[in-house]
Amino acid sequence: MSDTPTALPTFAFDNSYARELDAACTPWPPAAVPAPRWLWFNHALADALGLDSATLAGDAGLAVFAGNAVPDGAQPVAQVYAGHQFGGFSPRLGDGRALLLGEVIDRAGQRRDIAFKGSGRTPFSRGGDGKAAVGPVLREVLIGEAMHALGIPTTRALAAVATGETVYRDQALPGAVLTRVAASHLRVGTLQYFAARREVPTLRRVAEYAIARHDPELIGRDDRFLALLGAVAERQAQLVARWMGVGFIHGVMNTDNMTLSGETIDYGPCAFMEAFDPQTVFSSIDTHGRYAFAHQPGIAHWNLARLAEALLPLIDPHPDRAVTLATEVLDRFEPRFAAHWLAVHRAKLGLNDTGDDEADRALANDYLQGLHRHGVDFTLGWRGLSALLRGDPLALQRLWGDDGAAELNAWVERWRARLAAQGEPAAQVAQRLDAVNPLYMPRNHLVENALQAASADGDLRPFEQLLAIVQRPFDERAQDASAALPGTPEQTRGYRTFCGT
């Protein structure tokens, strides 16, 4: 291995978390690795962060993103948090294989975390090795960039570096470190940790910090902690509605994986549906279907109730009154989610918001039920609507099959009547549909092929090709036609994803 470069990149760090919440983290250095090698670097994200992309993409950046060199101004810390995992409370979790390197202010004036994942053991590793493997790291790159391209709030990868180490899971795997960027890494579990310990002054500090960072308009309000609960609930209602619009299944919706910022975090056992089934589960550890596709809104609501419990001592000094106030906020989640869900599905159907809400909701639900009854691919089932408006019904008819033809035709007649009331040309609606209904998704078999090639053979070309495709999900391209196709029954039957730890 070559000597560490002396001229390290500059980041202009301003580390408010480490400075203001010392009780919520532990200073900790990343572990050095023997033979770092570039897997991928996100030039576009680096530029948006105001970083020197050219320098970071070189040897100096490689040393930083491997954990072998800590740049000036960084204050690496492991964050502590608790969490409900599959319904059971763990009072002390924390960053077992992650470190917050520092914070930067991006070109839009937003504070962003820069954090490692797979950077070695920390005080919160609980017997784990603190490492990550190439496959899960590149999965996080692929899914995060796909979600960003789909317009869904998400953490994103800045860099992926192979370490030259071997990590051991069910087999020996090549090691890697991910660098992740987030609006923050504050979680429901962050507040749960201090609430469970009855450390109310620190709980207050963390909540005040969250407000200053994500909801500064609430600073100084008497009801600011109740309003924080409402703001997080609103962001999560919108986020999960967007997940439902693209067939995304998170797979591990524990409270330590629900951010206060409303960004999607942790792309371990996640995947996108192919044939539509509301009960779809991909995660190998979700043996009872707790986090199945259709359960995600309810789980989000459940997680928010745990956030409310953590905030009760701050909401009101009288426990009964605090519960009453928090319950009123929680009761607004379901109607807010329903409103966001309707907005998402109206867009997917090309509808404006002048129609009757319940009629439009029924139109969307009836289409989904048809997709389920006839095993229609979720992505192509929605994408086919624009082709139908352009006078090409065959693609959609093939997806529904002969058994579904009558049902599809009856539904299309209702849909066309609803569109006619808007008075827009069909071509205009079709164009709008193509801008919200993606054609290219991280199909599970394509993801697995790409990760297998990178991990087993060191071949990054399938990963790079798939990444380029999912970064442009809406524009049809002849050369990418095969990437739009569902997997074969052999590829999709019994498909499972794993958490990577």
N, C-alpha and C positions, 0 to 999 in steps of 0.2 A: 504494500500500500504506500502511496506517495505521502510526503509530509503534508500536514494540514496547511492550507494557504494562509498567509499572514494577513492579507487584505480581505477582511470579511465584509459581506454586504451590509449596508446600513438599512435600518427599518423605521427609524423615528418612533420607537416604542413609547407608549404612555400607558403604564400598567396599573390602571385604576383598581382592578380586582385584587392584585397582590398588595397594593398600597392601602386599600380601604377595608378589605375583608380578610385580614391576616388569620382570623379565627376559622375561616372557611377553606383554608388551603395550607399546604406545607411546602416550603421551598425544597426543590428536588432537582438534581441534574439528570439530563438524559444519559442513557448508557452509550458508550462508544461502541462502534461496530467495526468489524475487521476489514471489509472490502466493499464499500458502498459503490453502487452503480445506478445510474439513472434508469428509471422505468418510464417516467412521464413528468412533464412540467406544464403547468397551466399558464401560458403566456398572457392570455386575455384577462384572467383573474388577477395576475400580478400587476398588470397595467392598471386595472380598476382600483387596486389597492394603493396605487401610487408608488409601487416598488420598481427598482431597477431590474427589469425583466432580463436584460442581456447578461448582467452580472450574475443574477441568481441562477440562471440556466447553465452556468459554467461550473468549474471545479470548486469555487468558493461556495456557491450555493449548495452544491452536492454535500460538502462537509457540514453545512448548517442543517440541511434537511435530513441528513443521516443521524444527527445528534452528536457528531464528532467535534463540533465547534459551536459555542454559544456566542452569538453576536452581541456587540455592545448594546446596552440598554434592555436586553431581555432579562426577565426574572422568571425562570421556569418554576412553576408550582404545580403540585397535584391537588386537585380540588376534592373536597369531601362532600358527600351527599348520602342520603338514604334512598329508599325506594320500595314500592310494592312491586314484587316480581311475581307475575302470574297470580296475583291476589294476596300473596304472603309478604308481610312487612320485614324488610331487612334494615335494621337501624343504622348500619354503617357499611356503606359501599365505597364510593369514591373512585377516583381515577386509578384503576389497577394497572393500566398499561397506557396511560395517556398523561400528557403534561400540557398545561397552558404556557406557551413560550412567551407570549406577550400580546399586547393590543396595539393596533395602528388605526389611524383615522384615514379612511379611504378618500378617493377623489370627490365623492358625494357628501363628504363631511360626516359619514357614519363611522362609529367605533366598531371595529371588527376584531375578534379573537383570532390568533394564529396558534394552533395547537398541534401537538404530535399525537399519534396513535401507534402503539407498538414500540415505544421508546424505552422499554425496560421496566423492571420492577419498581414499585413505589411502596410507601407505607400502607397502601390500600390494596395491595395485590392479592391478599387472602390466599397465598400459596401458589398463585399463578406465576408464569414466567415473564409476564409483562410484554411479551413479544406479539408480533403479527406476522402473518404469512402473505406471500405475494398474491395468492388468489383473492382472499378477502379484501386486501388493500385495493386491488384493481377493480373489484366489484363495487367498492365504495366510490371510486372514480366514475365508473360507468353509470351507476344509478343516480348519483348526485348530479352529474352533468346532464343526464336525460331529464331529470326532474326540473333542473334549471331551464332547459330548453322548452319544457312544457309549460313554463310559467308558474311553477309550484314552489312556494318558499322552501328553501333547503340550505343546509350546510353544503359546502363545496370543497373539493380537494384542490390544493395548491400544488402539491408535489407528491410523487410516489418514488421511493428509493429502495432498491434491493440492498440488503445488508451484508451478504456473503455468509450469513449464519444459517444454521439449520434449526427450525423450530419443530417441536414434536406435538402432534395432535393424535389423530388415529393412525397417522403415518408421518414420516419425516418430510418436511416441506421447506422450501426456501423462504428465508425471512425477508421482511420488508418493513418500512416505516411510512406511514401516511402523514401528510401535513394537511390539517383540516381548518377551514375558515368558517366562522360562524358569527352571527350578530351578537351572540354570547353563548356560553355553555351553562347558563343558569337553567335549572330544571325544577320541576315540581319537587323532586327529591332533595334539592338543595335546601328548601325551606322546611321540608319534612324532618331533615336531620336535626335542626335546632329546635323545632317544635317538640319532637319526641324527647329531647334532652331537657326540655323546659328551660332552655336558655333564651328567655324572651328578649333581653337586650340585644343579643347577637341576631336573633330572628328579626328584630326590628331593623337592625343595620343592613341585613341582607335584603329585606323587603324595600327599604328606602333606596338601596343601591339599584335594585331591579326597576323601581319606578323612575329613578333618574336616568337610567340607561334606555329603557324601552317606552316609558310613558311619562316623559318630563312635564307634560301638561297637567299632571296630577300632583306635582310637587306642592306641598303646603296645604293641600285640601284636607279638611277634617276627616273626610271619608275616603282618603286616598288608598287605604289597604283594601277596603271593599271594592273600590273602583279598579284596583289592580286585578282582583279576582275577575271582575267583569271584563276587563280588557283582555286578559289571557283567555277567558272563555270564548270571547268573540273571535280571537285569532285562531283558536283551535277549531271552532265551528267551521270557519271558512277553510282552514287547511284540510280537515278531514273531508269536507264536501268536495274539494278539489281532488283528493285521493280517489274518492268514489267515482269521479268522472273519468279517470284513466285506468281504472281497474287495478290500482295499487294496493298491495297488502303489506303492511309494515312488518308484521310477524312477531314483534316483541314490544308491544305498547305498554311497557312498565312505566311507573311514574318517574323513574330516573331517565327515561327516554322521551319525556314530554318537555319541550322547552317552553320557557316563559315568553320567548320571542315569537313563537308561532312558526318556527322553521322545522322542517323534517330533519331528524337526526338519527344516526345509527342505521347503516344499511347492511346489517348482518343477514338475518334470515328473512329478507324481503323478496318480493317478486311481483310481477304483473300477471294478471289472469290471461288465459287464452280463451277456451270455451267458457262462456259465462255461467258461473254457479255462485250464488251468494254465500254459500258455506265453504268456499275454497279456503284451504289452509296449506301453506307451503312449509312452514317452519317445522323442523324435525323435533323441536322441544315443545311445541304447542300440541300436546297429545290429546287434549280435550276440546280443541277448537275455540279456546277463549278469544283469540285474536283473529278469527275468521273475517273475511271481507265484510260481511253484513253486520258483524258485531262492532266494527270500529267506532261508529258514532256513539254507541252505548258505553264503550270502554273509555272513550274520551270524556264523556260525562262523568263516569265513575272516577277517573283520575282527577278531574276538576273538583269533585267532592273531597278528595284527599287533600288537594291544595287548600280548599276552604277550611278544612279541619286544622291545617297548619297555621292558617292566618287568623283563626278565631281570637286568640289573645290580643291581636292588634286591631281587630275590627271593632270590638266594643269590650269594655271592662266587665260588663255583665254577661255571663256565658249564655243565658237564654236569649238575650237580645241579639248577641252576636250570631247565634245559630239561626234565628229568624231572619236577620238581614242577609246572611250568606245563602240561606235557602231560597230567598227571593231571587238572588242573582243566578243561582244554579237552575232554578225553574225556567229561566229565560233561555237556557242553552238549547233545548230541543226545538223551540220555534225559530231560534236564530239559525240553527243548523238546517232546519227545513227550508228556510228562506234562501240560504246559500246553496243548498242542494238544488232547489228549483232554478236558481239563476244559472248554475252550471249546466243543468240539463236543458233549459231553454236554449242556451247558446249552442249546445250540441245538436239541437233540433232546428236551429235557425229561427227560433221564435223571439219576438220582442216581448216586452213586459206589459203589453196592453190587453192581453187575454185574461180570461178567468183563471185564477191561480189553481184552483182545484181541478179544473178541466185539463190544464196544461200538465199538472202533476200526474193525473191519471194517464195522459197520453204518453208521458215518459215512462211511467211505471209499467204500462201495458207493453211497451216496446221491450223493456228489460225482461219482463216475464216471458215474452216470446223468444228472446235470445236464450233464456235459460231452458225453456221447454224443448227447443230444437238444437241445443248444443252449439249455438252460433259463436264464433270468435268475437270477443268483446270489441277489440280494436277495429277489425274489419267490418263488424256489424254496424258500427257508427260511421265509419268512413264511407261505406257504400251508399249512404243517403245522398251525398252530393253527386255521385255518378248517376243515381236514379233521376235526380232533378235535371241532369244534362241529357237525359234520354237513353241511358244505358242501364236498364234494370237487371241485366243478367248476373252481374257479380253478386248482388244482394240476393237474388233468387237462388243462386247456387248455394249460398251460405245457409239459407233457410231450408232448402231441400223441398222435395215434392210434398212431404207431409206438412210443411209449414206454409205452403203457397197461399192457401185460402186465408189463413190468419194474417199473413203479411199483406196481402192485397187489401183486406178489410182495414187494417191499421193504416196503410198508406193513403187510402181514401180519406180517412179522418185527418191525417196529417196534412194532406194537400188542401183540404178545406180550411184548416187552421191557417196555413200559409197564405191562402188566397185572401183571407181577411186582412192581411198586412199590406196587400197591394204591391209587393215587390216582384221584380222579374225573377224567374227561377234561377237564371244564371248568376244573379247577384247573391241570392241566398246560398247557392252552391259554393261560390267563392268564399263566403263567410264561414260556411261549414268546414271547408278545407283548412281554415286558419285555426280551428279549435279542435277538430277531430284528427288526431295524428294518424299517420300511416305507418311510421317506423317506430317501434318500441324496442326496449332491450329484451327481446324474446329469450325465454329461459334457456333454450338449447344453444342459441348463439352466444349468450353470456358464458355458459359452461364451456363451450368449445374454445372461446377466447381465453378464459382463465386457465383451462387445462393446458393449452399451448404455451402460455406464458410461464406457468408454474412448472410443468413437467419438461418442457423442451426449451425454455428460454426464448420462445418465438413470440415477439410482441406484435407481429403484423395483424393477426386476427383481432386482437384488442384494439389496435389503432384504427382498423377499418370499421369495426363496430362502433367505436366512439365517434368517429366522423359521421356515421349514419344517424345515431341517436341525438347528436347535437343539432340536427336539422330534421325534426320529426314530421313536419307538415308538408314539405315540398316533394312531390313525386319525382323520382329519378329512375330512368329506365335501367341504369346500371346497378341499381340497388333493389330491383324487383324481388329477388329471392329473399331479401332481408325482411320483407313485409309479410311473408308467408308464415302461418302457424307451424309449430313443430308437428312431427308425425306422431301417431298414437304411441309408438315405442318411445319417443323422446319425452312425451308429456305425462305418460302414465306413471303415477306414484312419485312425481318429481318432488324433491325435498331440498330445502336450503338449510344452512347451518350458521351458527352465530360466529364462528371463527376463533373462539377463545379456547 
